[in-house]
Amino acid sequence: MTITLQDCRTRDTQDPLRSLRDHFALPPGVIYLDGNSLGVLPKAAPARIADVVQREWGTDLIKSWNTARWFDLPQRLGNQLAPLIGAGQDQVVCTDSTSINLYKVLSAALNIAREDSPARKRIVSERSNFPTDLYIAEGLCKERGLELVLVEPEEIAASLTSDVAVLMLTHVNYRTGAMHDMAAITAAAQAQGILCVWDLAHSAGAVPVDLLSANADFSIGCGYKYLNGGPGAPAFVWVNPRHANRFWQPLSGWWGHAAPFQFTPDYQPAPGITRYLCGTQPMISLSALQCGLDVFTAAQSLGGMAALRTKSLALTDLFIQLVEERCAGYGLGLATPREHAKRSSQVCLTRDEGAGVNGQGSGAYAIVQALIARGVIGDFRKGDGGKGPHKDILRFGFTPLYIGFEDVWNAVEHLRQVLESGEWQKPEFNQTHAVT
């Protein structure tokens, strides 16, 4: 059955989550499909940041470590985030960046795995994992004389051998939006004595996650994508309670000390997740992240992550259907799984190689730039010349907090016009920017 613009408008009026859009400052005329890279500004954030700067810092000064409860904000935000990722209270802290937190947990996981079995000298990860994860793992391997083994998704099961210490995966692939079965993979790895580290950068706030039920070992994630914490927002770290007190993490800064204001010359790690803090925490950034998390707290009364997931799948189903109906014949392919259990909250398209200007490349980057010029904001991820997930990607994120069904219709209509008119071939859309 053909879907019309009016059908999409009707679905928006019937959407039980439509009021959540009012929490965000969306620019007029913009269809923002890049929340999987940088979330939208919560309307509450400017006033909250101003209050932190003008009153808590400007007037109350250093007293605010106590009076404004700056001191325990990483733990309080961790507890606010915990239900979104299936973690318990006092098991999460919001701190540092995803890369730094990965260094902490991957180091701790290697210590645990190799204490139990020194012959385990490999870290296994996915070839198309997000590069920073691979770079951190590569650095640790060089430092410790270990080996980083990269495999395709279908090769993971066979790679879980007795010489592997840690399996490090991103729950949702940043290029394709494909989602791993966390519980099944974790169980398979642990059956071989392998610890699992999960990156939730493209999962937290986008899809339901249950770390405790999956029996995961360690997890980290991002605060500035679906959690809407702002550019460079603090990330988060979770450690299964059975591991939390077993090892120091390597960045043993004073904020992770059991009694930082005793100022002892020796390091004594705080119990539990608090030891995964390092230096003095960034209060302005943490306060902005709190505004993003507050929207998820408001969403609990509307069905929470389950309702968000239902809408997310409906949005991505609609986008896939409309692209295939209205943009056929222009060399577009689908990199994202159709199966709901394997799809996250983004849809990634490929384009045939050689379809670019003068037969060079795929033209995917230029198409995205032409869409951005029209106010439809997605992004582009460069391929490495391989097939499937390694091709050039036109990437579109569908954040159900603020994206509606009419937005999907209009985005596909713009894509159709860009392809049909050939406007993506203009020179200005084929000039590569520093950030793609």
C-alpha positions in Angstrom: 0.0 0.0 0.0 1.3 3.4 -1.0 2.1 5.7 1.9 1.2 9.4 1.6 2.3 12.5 3.3 -1.1 12.7 5.0 -0.6 9.2 6.3 2.6 10.4 8.0 0.9 13.4 9.5 -1.8 11.3 10.9 0.7 9.0 12.5 2.3 12.1 14.1 -1.0 13.2 15.6 -1.5 9.7 17.1 2.1 9.4 18.4 2.0 9.1 22.2 5.6 10.4 22.4 5.0 13.6 20.4 5.2 15.8 23.4 8.9 14.9 24.0 9.8 16.9 21.0 8.9 20.1 23.0 11.9 19.4 25.2 14.3 20.2 22.4 15.5 23.4 20.5 15.2 22.2 16.9 16.1 24.9 14.3 13.2 25.9 12.0 13.3 24.1 8.7 15.8 21.5 9.8 15.2 17.7 9.6 17.9 16.5 12.0 18.9 12.9 11.2 22.3 13.0 12.9 21.4 12.5 16.6 23.5 9.3 16.4 26.5 11.7 16.0 25.5 14.7 18.0 22.2 15.0 19.9 20.0 18.1 19.8 20.1 20.8 22.4 17.6 20.3 25.3 15.7 23.5 25.8 16.6 23.4 29.5 20.4 23.3 28.9 21.2 27.0 28.3 19.5 28.1 31.5 21.0 25.3 33.5 24.5 26.0 32.2 24.0 29.7 32.9 23.0 28.9 36.5 26.0 26.8 37.0 28.3 29.5 35.7 26.6 32.6 37.1 25.3 31.4 40.5 27.1 28.1 41.5 30.5 29.2 40.2 30.1 33.0 40.0 28.5 33.6 43.3 28.9 30.5 45.5 32.4 29.8 44.2 34.1 26.8 45.9 31.2 26.3 48.3 29.3 24.7 45.4 31.3 21.5 45.7 29.2 21.0 48.8 26.1 23.2 48.5 25.4 22.4 44.8 26.5 18.8 45.3 29.1 19.0 42.6 31.2 16.4 44.3 28.9 13.5 43.8 27.4 14.6 40.4 29.2 11.8 38.4 27.5 9.2 40.6 24.1 10.9 40.6 24.1 11.1 36.8 25.3 7.5 36.7 22.3 6.4 38.7 20.0 8.4 36.5 21.5 6.8 33.4 21.5 3.2 34.9 17.9 2.2 34.0 18.6 3.0 30.3 21.3 0.4 30.1 20.0 -2.2 32.5 22.5 -1.4 35.3 21.9 -1.2 39.0 22.2 1.8 41.3 25.7 2.8 42.2 27.1 0.8 39.3 27.7 3.6 36.7 29.6 6.9 36.7 29.5 9.7 34.1 33.0 10.8 33.5 35.8 11.4 31.0 35.5 10.4 27.3 34.5 7.1 25.8 38.1 6.5 24.7 39.5 7.2 28.2 36.9 5.0 29.8 37.7 2.2 27.3 41.3 2.4 28.3 40.4 2.0 31.9 38.0 -1.0 31.5 40.1 -2.7 28.8 43.1 -2.5 31.1 41.2 -3.9 34.0 39.7 -6.7 31.9 43.1 -7.7 30.7 44.5 -7.8 34.2 41.6 -10.1 35.3 41.7 -12.4 32.3 45.5 -12.8 32.4 45.7 -13.2 36.1 43.4 -16.2 35.7 45.2 -17.5 32.5 48.5 -15.8 31.5 48.5 -17.7 28.2 45.6 -15.5 27.0 47.3 -13.0 24.8 44.7 -11.8 22.4 42.0 -9.2 22.2 39.3 -9.9 19.6 37.2 -7.2 18.0 35.2 -6.5 14.9 37.0 -5.1 11.9 34.4 -2.4 11.4 34.4 -1.4 15.1 34.6 2.3 15.7 38.3 3.2 15.1 39.0 4.8 18.5 38.2 1.5 20.2 40.6 -0.3 17.9 43.3 2.4 18.4 43.0 2.1 22.2 43.2 -1.7 22.0 46.1 -1.5 19.6 48.0 0.7 22.0 47.4 -1.6 24.9 48.5 -4.6 22.9 51.8 -2.9 21.9 52.3 -1.9 25.5 51.8 -5.4 26.9 53.0 -7.6 24.1 49.6 -8.8 23.1 47.8 -9.2 19.8 44.7 -7.5 18.5 42.7 -9.8 16.2 40.1 -8.2 13.9 37.3 -10.3 12.4 34.0 -10.0 10.5 30.8 -10.3 12.5 30.1 -13.8 11.2 33.6 -14.9 12.3 33.2 -13.9 16.0 32.1 -17.3 17.2 35.0 -19.1 15.6 37.5 -16.5 17.1 36.6 -17.3 20.7 39.6 -19.6 21.4 41.5 -20.4 24.5 44.2 -17.8 23.9 41.7 -14.9 23.9 41.6 -12.7 27.0 39.0 -10.1 26.0 36.2 -9.8 23.4 35.7 -6.0 22.7 32.6 -5.1 20.7 30.4 -2.1 20.0 26.8 -3.2 20.6 25.6 -1.2 17.5 27.9 -0.9 14.6 28.5 2.8 13.9 28.6 2.3 10.1 25.6 0.0 9.5 23.4 0.3 12.5 23.6 -3.5 12.9 23.1 -4.7 16.5 24.7 -7.6 18.1 22.9 -10.1 20.4 24.7 -9.0 23.6 23.4 -11.8 25.8 24.2 -14.6 23.3 27.7 -13.3 22.4 28.6 -12.7 26.1 27.5 -16.2 27.1 29.5 -17.7 24.2 32.6 -15.8 25.1 32.4 -16.4 28.9 31.9 -20.1 28.2 35.5 -20.0 26.8 36.8 -18.0 29.8 36.8 -14.7 27.8 35.7 -11.4 29.3 33.4 -9.1 27.3 33.8 -5.3 27.0 30.8 -3.6 25.4 30.8 -0.1 23.9 27.2 1.4 24.1 28.0 4.7 22.2 25.3 4.0 19.6 23.0 2.1 22.0 22.4 4.1 25.2 19.2 6.1 24.8 18.5 4.5 21.4 17.7 0.9 22.1 16.9 -1.0 25.2 20.0 -2.5 26.9 20.2 -4.8 29.8 23.8 -5.2 30.9 23.0 -7.2 34.1 20.7 -9.6 32.4 23.3 -10.2 29.7 25.9 -10.8 32.4 28.3 -8.4 30.6 31.7 -7.7 32.3 32.4 -4.1 31.4 30.8 -1.4 29.4 31.4 2.2 28.4 29.4 4.7 26.3 28.9 8.2 24.9 27.0 11.1 26.4 26.7 13.4 23.4 24.8 11.2 20.9 21.3 9.9 21.8 21.7 11.1 25.4 21.9 14.7 24.1 24.6 15.9 26.5 26.2 18.4 24.1 29.4 18.3 22.0 32.1 16.4 23.9 29.8 15.6 26.8 31.2 13.3 29.5 30.9 9.6 28.7 30.0 6.8 31.2 31.5 3.6 32.5 29.9 0.5 34.1 31.6 -2.4 35.7 29.9 -5.6 36.7 29.8 -5.7 40.5 31.7 -9.0 40.6 34.7 -7.2 39.0 34.4 -3.7 40.5 36.7 -4.1 43.5 39.1 -6.7 41.9 41.6 -4.4 40.2 42.7 -0.7 40.2 42.0 0.9 36.9 45.2 2.4 35.5 44.3 6.1 35.7 44.4 6.2 39.5 43.7 9.9 39.9 42.7 11.5 43.2 38.9 11.6 42.4 38.9 7.8 42.4 40.6 7.7 45.8 38.8 6.2 48.8 39.3 9.5 50.7 40.5 12.2 48.3 40.5 15.0 50.9 42.7 13.0 53.3 45.5 13.9 50.8 47.5 10.7 51.6 50.6 10.2 49.5 49.6 6.6 48.6 46.6 5.6 46.4 43.8 3.7 48.0 41.0 3.0 45.5 37.4 3.9 46.4 35.1 0.9 46.6 33.0 0.0 43.6 32.5 2.1 40.5 33.8 5.3 42.1 37.4 4.1 41.6 36.8 4.5 37.8 36.8 8.3 38.2 40.2 9.9 37.7 40.7 13.7 38.0 38.5 16.6 39.0 35.2 16.4 37.2 33.9 19.0 34.6 30.8 20.4 36.3 29.6 22.6 33.5 29.6 19.7 31.0 28.1 17.2 33.5 25.3 19.7 34.2 24.5 19.9 30.5 24.4 16.1 30.3 21.9 16.1 33.2 19.5 18.1 31.0 19.6 15.4 28.4 19.1 12.6 30.9 16.2 14.6 32.4 14.2 14.1 29.1 14.6 10.3 29.5 13.3 10.6 33.1 10.2 12.5 31.7 9.8 9.7 29.0 9.4 7.1 31.7 5.7 8.1 32.2 5.2 7.6 28.5 6.5 4.1 28.4 10.2 4.7 28.6 12.7 2.9 26.5 10.2 0.3 25.3 8.0 3.0 23.8 11.0 4.8 22.3 12.1 1.5 20.7 8.7 0.9 19.2 8.7 4.3 17.6 12.3 4.0 16.5 11.5 0.8 14.6 8.4 2.4 13.0 10.5 5.4 11.9 13.2 3.3 10.4 10.8 0.9 8.7 9.1 3.9 7.1 12.3 5.4 5.9 13.5 2.1 4.3 10.1 1.6 2.6 10.0 5.1 1.2 13.6 5.1 0.0 13.0 1.8 -1.8 9.7 3.1 -3.3 10.6 6.7 -4.2 14.4 6.5 -4.9 14.6 3.3 -6.9 17.0 3.3 -9.9 19.6 5.6 -8.4 22.1 3.0 -7.2 21.1 3.0 -3.5 21.5 -0.1 -1.3 20.6 -0.9 2.3 23.5 -1.6 4.7 21.3 -1.8 7.8 19.5 -5.1 8.7 15.8 -5.3 8.0 15.3 -7.6 10.9 14.1 -5.7 14.0 16.2 -7.7 16.4 19.4 -6.8 14.5 18.6 -3.1 13.7 19.3 -0.1 15.9 17.9 3.4 15.5 19.7 4.4 12.3 19.5 3.5 8.6 22.6 3.4 6.5 22.5 3.5 2.7 25.2 2.6 0.3 25.6 3.7 -3.3 27.1 1.8 -6.2 30.8 2.5 -6.8 31.4 4.4 -10.0 28.2 6.3 -9.7 30.0 9.5 -8.6 31.0 12.5 -10.7 32.8 11.3 -13.9 32.6 7.7 -12.6 34.8 8.5 -9.6 33.7 7.0 -6.3 30.1 6.5 -5.2 28.9 10.1 -4.9 27.6 9.3 -1.4 29.5 12.2 0.3 28.2 14.7 -2.2 24.6 13.5 -1.9 24.8 14.0 1.9 26.2 17.5 1.4 23.4 18.4 -0.9 20.9 17.1 1.6 22.5 19.2 4.4 22.2 22.3 2.2 18.5 21.6 2.0 18.3 21.3 5.8 18.2 17.4 5.9 21.2 16.7 8.2 22.7 13.2 8.1 26.3 12.3 7.7 28.8 10.3 5.6 31.2 7.5 6.6 34.0 6.6 4.3 34.4 3.0 3.2 37.7 1.1 2.8 36.9 -0.4 -0.6 35.5 -3.6 0.8 32.0 -5.0 0.3 28.9 -4.7 2.6 29.7 -2.8 5.7 33.0 -1.5 4.3 31.4 0.5 1.4 30.8 4.3 1.6 27.8 5.0 3.9 25.1 7.6 3.8 24.1 7.5 7.5 20.7 8.7 9.0 19.9 8.5 12.7 16.3 8.5 13.9 16.0 9.8 17.4 12.4 9.1 18.5 12.5 11.8 21.2 12.2 14.5 18.5 11.9 12.9 15.0 8.4 12.4 13.6 6.9 10.5 10.7 6.4 13.7 8.6 10.1 14.3 9.0 10.8 10.9 7.5 8.5 11.6 4.5 10.1 15.0 3.8 13.6 13.7 4.2 13.0 11.0 1.6 11.4 13.6 -0.7 14.5 15.7 -0.5 16.7 12.7 -1.2 14.6 11.9 -4.3 14.9 15.4 -5.6 18.6 15.5 -5.0 19.1 12.3 -6.9 16.6 13.1 -9.7 17.9 16.6 -10.4 21.6 15.6 -10.1 22.3 18.7 -7.9 24.7 16.6 -5.8 27.1 16.9 -8.7 27.6 20.6 -8.1 31.3 21.4 -7.3 30.4 22.8 -3.8 29.0 19.4 -2.7 32.1 17.6 -3.8 34.6 19.6 -1.7 35.5 17.4 1.3 35.3 19.1 4.8 37.4 18.2 7.8 34.3 16.6 9.5 32.1 14.4 7.3 
